[in-house]
Amino acid sequence: MFDEIIGNERPVWWIVKFWPVLVSSFAFALLATWLCKKIAIKLNIVDRPDNTVKTHKEPVAYLGGIGILAGLLVGILAGVYLLEGQDCYPKALKWLLGILAGGSIACVVGVVDDVIDIKPRQKIIGQLVAALALIVAGVLPSLSSFVSPFNIVMPENLEIILGIPVVVIFVVGATNSLNLLDGLDGLCAGVTAIISLSMLVLAWHLGTWGFSNVGDPVRVIVCLAILGGVFGFLPFNRHPAKIFMGDAGSMLLGFIVAALMILFAETIPRWWMASIVVFGLPILDTATALVRRMLNNKPLFISDRGHLYDQLMDRGYSLNKAVKTCYCLAAAYALTGLVMSQIRTRYALIVYIVVFAISAFIVWKNGFLEMEGIRGAEKRPAKKNR
């Protein structure tokens, strides 16, 4: 039932040549995050506690997302340099620049929200513009692979038309999911590192089989660049955090992960499905938040302290234990996706449905959909004190 793990088109160490991407993105993210912390404090761009949603003890610097973006930028440019002269270069360059452009747009929108608190509708518009960068660059899912087993040929124009809303859904969904997950020191960055590392394993596996002359190196470059960016930021974001990534960072990370999931939709459906399951924890947390607010007649866009990590702390978990528990959950979803990527699509789909059904049952059974006490605390969006 399982395929061979290692392909015969490329050697197992084929990704080693991309090491400058990881090293450069880490180094520049580390330096840029340190610099952003200094600038944020000097300009008084800080996140102030409010004793409801924001429960940290004292003001903490924002702009960490810019540090991550700096690492991502340098890492991707290093990847572009490594691909120069290869047959895949023109298309890979277009894809990588499109991803970088969209990520930059998402980060800028997040910075604006961190500084002046824009409305949810305005953030969505910014995310749509970021998604447009992927569409223009040609980063679209291969929907024809879903119908080819039934001997159906999908016209290229129809595939593009249907692929556009898919890109928009993934960008908006993933961007907001990681934005909601950014609630504890080190949580969003750490979970993103687990997700990116798992996707790197998938990208490495696909590369050994030579599935795509363009997609294989692009997936590896993006995974390594975002890993380096996150690891360069994390030393400053561990509890007690010296700097927050803010919406700038969470929207950037969400966009990049969305782009990666779309890149995994280039060939066979099961790789796309696996990448979605790897992203399982943010999906679960977002779904829980939306269902909980609907069941309790609460507006969908009002912040509250009812996320999975918040409820763990309300049940007696320390901050570090809550974060580590979320890391374990993220790793469990990632491992499920990696293992199931090696079996036939129809079998994997059944397993995925069972996994999410069990997750939903556990959430319901343990009262995570209730909204009471401190978990019911909510805060309407307001301008940040600066």
Secondary structure, DSSP 8 states (H G I E B T S, - for coil): ----SS-SSS-TTGGGGGHHHHHHHHHHHHHHHHHHHHHHHHTT-EE---SSS---SS-EE--HHHHHHHHHHHHHHHHHHHHTTSTTHHHHHHHHHHHHHHHHHHHHHHHHHHHH---HHHHHHHHHHHHHHHHHHT----THHHHGGGT----HHHHHHHHHHHHHHHHHHHHHHHHHH--STTHHHHHHHHHHHHHHHHHHHHHHHT--TTHHHHHHHHHHHHHHHHHHHHHHHSSS-SB--HHHHHHHHHHHHHHHHHHTTSS-HHHHHHHHHHTHHHHHHHHHHHHHHHHTT--TTSEES-SHHHHHHHTT--HHHHHHHHHHHHHHHHHHHHHHTTS-HHHHHHHHHHHHHHHHHHHHHTTTT---GGGG-EE-------
